[in-house]
């Protein structure tokens, strides 16, 4: 395993043959890890082509930027099937399970493209949207797959190592590092890590990335997948992906039935349910 990480450069653990345990341990210890060559270039090319030609996008201003120089496409599972295999990738699933536990679901699915002229985001924590006192167990795990090379010049992500364990907010002038990585690499980080998208100061380089956020299944997701992805689309998905959207069998489900059975037949009242008079006569 290739591991050039040192306290001096803090560029993150780079893992050639993915050692899931080491990736998870690295995320738990310093808040993030980088896995090189997570997606091969032929997969990147296929998904990029669909992202460029099929997926509706919007201009977004958020988290301290107001230039409109970032394009985003949220709710990807309703818009394209081209990346389904990424969501189901066994390495991704194992890393997420290791960081936040196996009972998890999708929080956000996003394509973004940072264009020349975009400014730096404010440092922020993605798990700050849920008002849970710190310190708390990890409940959010993010993955960012580079489609273009991420460089300091085109806005590579800023991170504050170890800040996922801090209980106080950071100053916007807090020292950070930028994670430069090649196309196909993936950056994973725990939701409490302070981070920010960098400024793209190039004249002609776009920075496209594929962002997937997971959360523990007992929290309300930012992107309401059960509403965002139409039932007729969900019915055509692999069963595991249906579960990841939020069709969990936990608790009483839908009147005591598995949500996927209800998705299939549309019956929201359990066929075995009857009035009290029926049960009295039974």
N, C-alpha and C positions, 0 to 999 in steps of 0.2 A: 504494500500500500504506500502510495506517495503522500507525504504529509509535511509540507514546508512550513506549517504554522509555527510561529515563535512569538514570544511576548513583545518582540521588537516591532515586527511589521504587522502583526495581527490581521493577516489576510484571510484567516479562516482555514478550517480543515478542508483540504482538497482530497477527494477520495476517488481513486481510479476504479477499483473493484469495490462496489458499494458495501461497506461493512455497516449494516443497519444499526447495530449496537453502538458503534463508535459515533455515527452521525447523531443518534439520539443523545448520547452522553455529552457530545460537544454542544448541542443545542441547550441541554439542561445546564451545562456549566457556564458557557459564555453567551448564550442567548441565540446563537446562529451557527450554521455550518453551510459550506458550499460543496456541492457534488459536481465534479466535472463530467462532461459528456453524458448528462442525464438523458437527453434525447439525441438520437442520431440526426445527421443533417438531412437525410431524405424525409424523415418525419417532420422536421422543422419546415422544410420547403413545402410539403403538402399542406400543413396547417397554416403556414403563412399565406399561401395562395388563397385558401378559403377565407382567412381573416381579411385579406385585402379586397376580395371580390364578392363575397356572399354575406358578410356579417354587417348589419347596420351599426354605425357608431355615432357617438355624440361628442361635441366639444365640451370639455369639463374644466371648470374653475373651482378649485377646492384646496384646503389645507395650506393656505398662504400663497397660492399662485392665482393670478388673475389675468394671465396673458392669453388664455385660450389656446396655448400651444401644446396641449396634451389632448389626444383623442382617446376616448374610452368606449368600450362595448361591454356593458354589464349583461347579466342574464344569458350567458353564452349557451347554456343547455337548451334554451328555448329557440335559439337561432341557428345552431349548427350541430351536426353529429360528428364533425371531423376530428374532434379532440376527445371523444369518449374514452378511447384507450388510455389516454393520459390520466384521466380521473381514476381509472381502474388499475393503473400500473401497480404491481405488487410491491415495488420499492417505496412508492409514494404512500401506499396504504400502510405499510409497515412502519415507516417513519412517523406518520401522523399518529398511528396507534401508540407508538412508543412515547410520544411527547404528551399527548392529552388523553390517552386511554382508548380502548376499542369502541366505546359507545360515542361515536362522533358523526357529524354530518357536515355537508357543505354550508359554508357561510356566504361566501361571495365567489363568483367566477368572472374574471375580467380580462379582456384584452386591452392593453394600452399601448400608445405610441407617443413617445416624448419627442417633440419636434425641435429643430434648431430655434433658439430664442426663448425656450422655456426657462423659468427661474426655479430656484431651489424651493422645495417644500419646507414647511415648518417641521421641526422634530416633533413626533407624536408617537403614541402607543395605540395600536389597533384594538387592544382589549379595553381601552379607556371608555368605550361607549357603554359598557355595562358597569353600573355603580356598585362594584364589589370591592370592599376594603382590601388594602394591601398590607402585608403579603397574602397571597392566595395561591392555590394550586394552579398550574397551567391549564387554561381552558380554550386557548386559541393557538393554532399552528398554521403558519403561512408558507407557501411555496411560490417562488418567482422564477420562471424559466426564461432565460435570455434567448431571444430570437436573433437579435443583432449582438455583436460584441458590446459589452458594457465597459465604457472607459470613463475616466474622470472627466474628460472633455465633453462627452455626450450625456453626462448626468448619472453615472453609476450611483447606486443606492448608498446613502450615508447610514451608518450604524454606530451606536454607542455600545461597545462591548460590555457585557455583564449588567447592563442597565435594567434587564428584565427582573432582576432581584432587588432593585432599589425601591424604597417606599416613598420617595420624595420626587416631585417633578424636576425635570432638568431645565436649565437655562438654555435659551436658544443659541447661546454662544458656547455651550458645552462642546468639548473636543469630540470629533467623530472621525471614523475612517470611511473610505469609499471602497466598495467591493467591486473591483474590476474582474470580469469573467468573460470567457469566450462564449460564442453562440452555442446553445445546447446545454450549457451548464445551468444548475438550479441552486438558488439560494433559499434555504429554509430558516425561519426564525420563529421564536416564541412570541406570542401576541403582546407580551409586556415590554418587549425590547423597544427602546426609543430609536426611531429611524426616520428617514426622509428621502424622497426622490431628489436627485441632484439637478443642478442647472445644466442645460444643454447649451454650451457656449460655442459649438461648432457652427459652421455656415451651411453644411449640407448633409449632416449625418442624423438619421432618425434612430430612435432607440425603442424597438418593439419588444414587448415582454408579455408573458402569459402568467397571470396571477391567480392562484387558487388558495382560498382561505377555508380552513376547517375549524369547527368549534365542537365542544361537547354537546351532545344531543339534547340536553335539558335546557339549553338557552335558546332564546328567540334569535334567529339569524338576521343579519342586516338585510339580506336579499331574501324575500319571502318566497322560497322555492315552490312551496305548495300552491301558491297563486301564480307565480311568475312563469312556471312551465305548465302549459295546458295538459290536462289529463290524457288527451289523445296522443300527445308527444311522449309522455311518460310511459304509456302502455307499450311503446315500441322499444323502450330502453332495456338493457340487461337488468336483471333483478337486483344486483348489487348497486347499480347506479340509482335505481328507484329508491333503495334504502337510503343512499347517501343524500338524496334530495329531501328526505324527511318522512318517508312512508315507513315509520318504525312500528313494530308490533308490541311496543312496551305498554305497560298498564292495561287498560281495558280496550285499547284500540278504538274501533268504531262499533259501539254497542257489543263489545266482546268479540269482535272479528278482526282478523289481520287487515290492516289498511290496504294491502295489495289485493286481497280478495275483493274488497269494496271497490277498489279502482277498476278491477276487471269486470264486476257485474253491476256496479252502481247501486247496490242494495245497502242503504244506510241503517235500516232497522233489522236487527238480527232475525232471520227466519224462524228461529226457535223461541222468539219472544212472543208472549201472549198476555192477555189481560189477567188481572187478579181473579176474576170470576172463572176463567178457564182453569187456572191452576188450582182453584178451590174444588173444581169438579173432577180434576185429574186424579 
